[in-house]
Amino acid sequence: MSTRAGKARLTAGLLALALLLIVAALLWRDDQPPAGGTAASSVPAGQDLIERGAYLARAGNCMACHTERGGAPYAGGRGIATPFGTVYASNLTPDANTGIGVWSAEDFWQALREGRSRDGRLLYPAFPYANYSRLQREDADAIYAFLRSLPPVARANMPHELRWPFNTQWALAAWRTLYFKPEPFEPQAQQSPAYNRGAYLVQGLGHCSACHAARNALGASNPLDLAGGLIPMQNWYAPSLTDARQAGLMDWPLADIVALMQTGVSPRGSVQGPMAEVVLHSTQHLSQTDLQAMATYLKALPASPRPPPPARLAQPNTAGAALYDKHCVQCHGAQGQGVSNAYPALAGNRAVTMDSTVNLVQMVLHGGYPPATAGNPRPYGMPPYWVDLSEQDIADLLNHLRSSWGHSAGAVSAVDVQAARSRR
């Protein structure tokens, strides 16, 4: 027995050593800095290229992350909370010492496509380079030209506040070995130009999967997955774009999809939470052609399999009905019909019956508004009820909504509400 045990230990040790050598080789390969780019060009870019870059930067919503609240545009400093610590966005203005003033177009392309800084340092995937690797080179060059046209702002980049080992380059190299490979966008020959343009925007610059995809324990996701996921550290759920019971758009008219992205409201629904910020800062500024293209692609997404119904359904209760009559009926109506162009209908509303109740709890607790856009400059909102209602009150109210007007959805407990409150 001792001989067998010894052989087993030796075999296990050799396998572990072999695995270690393979991993080390992969890390060494991925951690090698590429050849440095040439110096930044002193030849000014044409105005047309700069304007195109400004438009593409809007499409990518770059300013939302790379601008600190109250700070200079694109000068960085905004903290992005992750389960592993806080990542601070970098200065993208053309300051020579603290921004990208000495970066070449090749350096910038390397950052977008490879997730590497000018000095070869690996970048953290809070910067969605898995999506941006799909960009075409001419679009990257246009964004670079726009950023180079900005006023330089001397603002030093803040060091990230990440826990060990996530704050090490070798750990990041291991993560990239497992989960990242540059994937250029490939149009589908059998699809229309509108579909392919929409796919390019949704998969690449729009980086929609950064929110609408589930992440594993190490924060990795599939850049083509739009099946829904909890947004880390924000306590909002980005619903599935492939499930008609969540946010799938298969049965929506194209005009309604375009209206939602352009104004934040449509006859079929409205946006709240993080998506309201996307509409406010990004999609409302896109051309009608690009919005139509995105709508075409999203409408054509294949439907995902439907999971089995919940084991425990919400049940009507008098406490929830009384709370609805007191706090909700004036805006949303006795039959949950809402008020057109003001307060959304609750009857037949997918946000009310979705399997994930995170967003529903968030709205009752903290209230919210659709974005103020050119097409909807004075949106109607909802007040917060976290002071007025207890956790059990909110659970009773939501169970009333999820069991009324023909709804049949899972029950909400006071524990669910408490979990949402504690994560805020």
N, C-alpha and C positions, 0 to 999 in steps of 0.2 A: 504493500500500500504506500509506503514511504517513497519507493522508487517511482510509482505512478504519479504521486503527488508532486514529486520533484520535477518530473518531466512536464507535468501540466503547468507548474509555475514557470519553468523555463520557456515553454511554448508561449504562455501568456506574456512573459517578459519580452520575448523576441517580437511578438505581434505589436505590443505597446511601443517598442523601440522603432519598429518599422513605420508604425502610424505616426510617431513623433517626427521621424525623418521626413515623411511625406508632407506633413503639415508644415514643418520648417522650410522645406523646399518651396511650397506654395506661398508661404508668407514672404520668403526672400524674393520670389518672383514678383509678387504684388507690391512689395515695399521699395522696389528700386525706382528712384526718381528718373523721369524721362529727361531727354536732352532739353536744356533750357530754351525758351523761345527767344526770338529776336527782340530787340528793343522796340518799344512802342513807336508807332509811326508818327512823324510830325506833320504829315500831310493831312489837312483838315478834310473831314468827310463831307459829302454833299448833303444839302438840306433834305433832299428826298429820302436819303438813307437814314438820316437822323430821325425824321418823322416816322419812318417805317419802324425803326427800332423802338421809338417811344410807344407806338401802338402795340408792338409785340411784348414789350415790358408790361403793358397794361394787361394783355392777354394772359401773361404768366403771373400777374398779381405780385410782381417782384417787390414793389414798394411796401406792401403790407408787412413783410417780414424785415426788410432792410431799412426800415425807418422807425426810430424810437418815438414813442408818443411825445408830441411836442417838439421833436427834433427836426433837423434838416433832412429833406427828402434823400433817400438812398445812402445816408451817412452811417447806417448801421446802429448797433447798440441795443436793439430789441431782444429781450430774452425769450427764448422758446423753450418752454418747460417740456421735458420728456420724462419717462419713467426712470431714466438713468442720470438725471441731473439737468442743468440748464445749459443750452447752447445759445451763444450770442451771435446775432447776424453781423456780418462784416460790412465795412465801409466800401461802397461801390462807386464813390465819387472819384474823379481823377486826381486826387491829392497824391503827390509823389511819395510821401513818407507813410501815410496811413491808409490810403485808398489803393486804387488800381492805376495810378498815374504812370507807373513804369511797366505795366502789363502790355503785352502785345496782343493782337487779335488771336494769335496761336495760343497764348497763355489762357485767354478767356475761353476759347473753344475747348482746351484741355480740361478746364474746370467744369464746364457743362457736360462734356461727353465722358470724361474719365473720373470726375470727382476728385481731381488733384489741384492743389494750389500751384502758383507759379514756381515755388521752390521744390515741388514734388511731394509736399506734405499731403497726406490723405485727408479728405474733407468728410465731415460727419453727414450721414444721410438725412438729417433734419433738412439739409439742402437737398431737394429731390432730384439728384442727378440721375437716378435710375429712370426717371421720366424724361429729363432734359437730354439724355443721351440720344433720344429720338429726334432731336432738332436737326434741321438741315443747316449746313454750314453757313449759307447766306443769311439765314435768320439770326444765327449766333453773331455773325459779323455786324448785322444791323443793330442788334441790342448793344453790342460793344461800342459802336459808333455813337449811339444815343448816350450811353453812360459817360463816354469821353467828352460829350458836349456839355455836361452838367457843370455847375460851379464847383471847384474843388473845396472840400470841407476837411480841415485838419481835425480828425477825431480818431484817436487810437482805438483799435479793436480791443474789445474786452475779452479776457481769457475765459474759456468755458469753465463751468462749475460742474464737472462730471465725477461720479464716484469711480474708484479703482475697481476693476481694470479698464472700465470703459473710457478712461481718460488717456489711454496709451495708444500709440500708433500700431503696435503689434496686435492689440485686440481688434482694432479697426481693420487691420489687414486680414485677420482671420475672418471677421464678419464678411468682408468683401469677397473673400475666397468662397464662402458658402453661399452668399446671396446676391452678388452683383456681377453683372457682365454688361458692357455697353451693347445696347440693342438699337441699331438704326431703324427708323420707321420704314416699313415696306408697304406701299399701297397695294390694295387688292384689285387685280386686273378685272375681276368680274363685277366690281362695285362701281357706282357712279363717282364722278369727280367730287360731288357734294359730300357723299359718304366718306371718301378718303380724306378730304379736307377736314371734316368733322372729327374723324378718328385721329388725325394728326394733332389737332388742337386739344382734344380730350385726353389722349394718351400722353402727349408731350408737354407743351407749354402750360396747358390747363392743369396738369398733374392732378386730375380728379381722384385718382386712386390713392393719393396721399391721405385722403379722408375716407373715401368710400370703399376701402378694402380692409379686411381684418389683418392684424399684425400678430406675429408669433411672440414668444417670450423674449426674443432678442430684438424685437422691433422691426422685423423684416416683413415685407408684403410683396405681393405680385403686382407690378405696375399695370398689368392688363386686367386686374380683378376689380370689378365694381359691384360686388355682391354684398356690400355693407360692412361697417365696422365701427366700434367705439373709438372716438377721437381721443387719443391719449391726453390725459391731464386737463381736458376741457369738460368732461362729463356730458358730452353730447354724442348722440349716435348718428352717424352718417348713413342714411337708409340705403338699402340695396337698390341699384338702378336696373337690376335684372329681375326683380320680383314685383309683379303687378300689385301685390298687397302692401308693398312698402313705397318705393318711389319709382318703380318701373313706368316707363312712358309709352309702352307699346300701343296702348289704345288712345293716346292723346292726339289731338290734331296738332300738326306742326306749328300752327299759329299760337296755340296755347303754350307750347314748350318755349317758343321764342319769347313770348310775353313774360313768362316766368323769369327767364335769364336777363331780360332787358329791363323789366320794371320791378321784379320781386313779387309780383302778384299776377294771377291769371284766373280765368273762370274755374280752373280745376284745383287751385291751391295757392299757397303763398310760402315764402321762405322765411326762416327765423334762425337765430343763433349764428354759428360760423358761416352758414351759407348766405346769410344776409350780408355779411362782410364781403364775401366773394362777389355778389351782385353789385354791391355799392362801389367797390374799388376796381372791379375787373369787367365782368360780363356786360354791364350796362353800357360800356364804352366801345364794345365791339360792333363791327359793321353788321348790317342786316344779312349780308351774304354769309359771313362767318357764323352768325347765330343760326341761320337756316341750316348750315352745314353741320353744326354741332347737334342741332335738333334731329337732323336726318340720321346721324350716327346713333344717337341715344335711343331713338325710336326703334332702330333696327337691332338693338342688342338682343341676343337670344335669351329667352326666359329661363330662369334657374328653376330646378326642381322645388316643389313646395314641401316644406316640412310638415309632419303630422300636426294636427290641432293641439292646443294646450290641454294638459290633463285637467286643469282646474279652471273653469270658466267664471268670469265675473257674474255676480248675481244682483238683481235689483234690491235696493235697500232704501228704507224710508229716510234714513239719515242723509244719504247722498242726494236723494231727490230734494230734500229740504234745503241743503246747501246750494244746490243748483238754482233753486227758485230764489234764494237770497242773493247770490253773488253773480250768477251767469245769465239768467233768463232775459234780462233787459237787453243784452247785446246779442246773444246767440239764439234767442227765441225759445218758445215753449216746446217746439218740436225739433229743436236743434238746427233750424233752417238758416240761421245767421241773417246778415244784412248785406245785400249785394254791394260790392265795392267798398265795404267797410269792415264788417266782422265775419270771419269765415264760418261757414256751416260746419256743425259738428256731426250731424247725421250723415253717414256715408263717408266720413272723413278718414282717410287711411292713417293719418297721424294719431287718431283716437284709438284705432283698433290694431295698430302695429304690434307685433310680438314684443319688441323692445319697448318698454315704457319710459325709458330714460328721458326722451325729449318731452313727453307729456308731463312728467313730474317737474322737469325744469321750467316749463312754461307756467305751471300753476305756482310753483315756488317763487320764481323770479320775474315772471312777466316777460314782455318783449315787444318789439316792433319789427315789421318788415323794413327794408332799407328805404331811405328817402332817395328816390331816383327822379330823373327828368320826367319819366312817364308816370310816376306816382310820388309827387314831391311832398305830400302831407299824409303819410300813412297813419292809419288807425292802429292803436296798440292795446296791450293788455297790462293791467297793473299787477304787481307781485302780491302774493297772498301768504308769504312765509311767516308774517307776523300774525295775521288774522286766523289762520287755520293750523290746527295741530296736524301731526303726521297721520293720525287716524282719520281726521277730517278729510285730508287730501286723498287718502286711500278710498274712503267711502264715496267721495265725489267722483273720482276717476272710475270706480267700479260702476257707478250709476251711468256715466258716459259710455262705458264699454259694454253695457248690457241693455241700452235703450235704443229705440228707433231701428230695431232689427239687427243691432250689433251682436256679435258673438265672439268675444275676445277673452284672453286670460285675465285672471284676477290680479289686482294690485294690493300689496300688503303694506302695513305701516312700516315694516322693515325695509321695503323697497324705497319708500320715501325717505326714511332715515339715512339709508346708504347714499342717496343722491344729495341730501343735505350735507352730510359729513364730507363728501368728496369735493364740495364747492370750494 
